[in-house]
Amino acid sequence: MKKNNIFSALSERSFLLAWIGEVFALISTHVFNFFLILVVFEMTHSNIAASAVVLTITIPSIIFGVLAGAYVDRWDKKKVLIVVNILRAMFLVFLALYVDNLILIYVISFIFSFITQFFIPAELPIIPLIVSKRNMYSANALFGMAIYGSILVSYILAGPLIIYFKPAGTVLFLAGLLIVASLFIVFMKLKYSTSIYSEASFEDANIFEDMKYTLSLISRKKDVMLSILFLALSQTLILVVATIAPGYAASVLNIPIVDFPMLFVAPAALGTVAGAVILIHFCHDWPKNILITIGVFLSSLAMMALPFGSKVASKGFVQVINQYLPNFFEIDILHIVIAIAFVLGFANSLVFVPANTLLQEKTSEKFRGKVYGFLNTFIGVLSLLPVIVVGGLADIIGVGAVITGIGIFLFLIGLIRVVLR
């Protein structure tokens, strides 16, 4: 049997088309989110106004996530992906005509996020329908790379796009990306079918009975419930880091916030890619729950190490190493932070890929969208933590203390997981 590699899933044409479409859609979505924050802040010079944008993005997932998942499982997921991208593109074109209207920006942001709630329960749940079981790890690894890589690309592109294309031109460009994404998905074919649990009762059940049954089934299926928990924690950790990034850059690293993406986000994205490669080539047969636990512990250790980069850089053994290195290779706090960011990205892969694969393996197509809809709602609820609590807490007790506390919390979760197993 041919050994799998990180790109194995791309040999299946339908997955390749879906993945390319996903990349275009993700870049458009993330750039639009960054665009909204930048434009609103430029218009108002208010952090509160910019935070309100985050709420318009987050609240729809809390209110509609589970409901959207229940509907998506009743529809053709391929058609959902196409229609959602086209609808979002249409609203972006409309916004381009009124991009200087603050109220309309908030309204379109909310509508855009609402429509996206139907995209999320279709994108990852469609993987088992377009890729063979032996390539599931590769497929989830590639989707993970697309998700986190697109965040990095979007972080870097948002500012320059606004400068060169102006706000209206930027929005039209993003609408074009969504149309291109739809075109790739049009040529995708659903080739496989999976059925783990029997859910024939869904045919006659109404939407709210579907949602009730989903919550019941999640609570009874340990692997599904834990995968949702750790995927949500992983996503929330990313939001926490994004929230405290300005304070961390200023108070710990002493660098401008504009340099943060290249010094932290970029190595974290590379760590995610490296983790995916290691998983496919060397850990493909390892128990998925063990990989998730290792990822949690690595994340906790990396978070606890972040505030102490300067102390490590001043240690005697580091100074001794620097004596034997050329000046431009000398180890300082920035190098240490880059290494820690890489570890965080690596750890994220160890959670994202196995947890998503478990969810897809342990659910059927009639159930999978509901699970991801619930996951999206759960992430939305948890994401309120960094928006409402973490930023203010960092002002009170310091960024370093908040980061250390998060690391300790993750370590305790990993420890409890080991003890209970």
Secondary structure, DSSP 8 states (H G I E B T S, - for coil): -----TTGGGGSHHHHHHHHHHHHHHHHHHHHHHHHHHHHHHHH--HHHHHHHHHHHHHHHHHHHHHHHHHHTTS-HHHHHHHHHHHHHHHHHHHHHTTT-HHHHHHHHHHHHHHHHHHHHHHTTTHHHHS-GGGHHHHHHHHHHHHHHHHHHHHHHHHHHHHHHHHHHHHHHHHHHHHHHHHHHHT--------SS--GGGGTS-HHHHHHHHHHHHHH-HHHHHHHHHHHHHHHHHHHHHHHHHHHIIIII---GGGHIIIIIHHHHHHHHHHHHHHHHHSTTS-HHHHHHHHHHHHHHHHHHGGGHHHHHTSHHHHHHHHTS-GGG---HHHHHHHHHHHHHHHHHHHHHHHHHHHHHSS-HHHHHHHHHHHHHHHHHHHHIIIIIIHHHHHHH-HHHHHHHHHHHHHHHHHHHHHH-
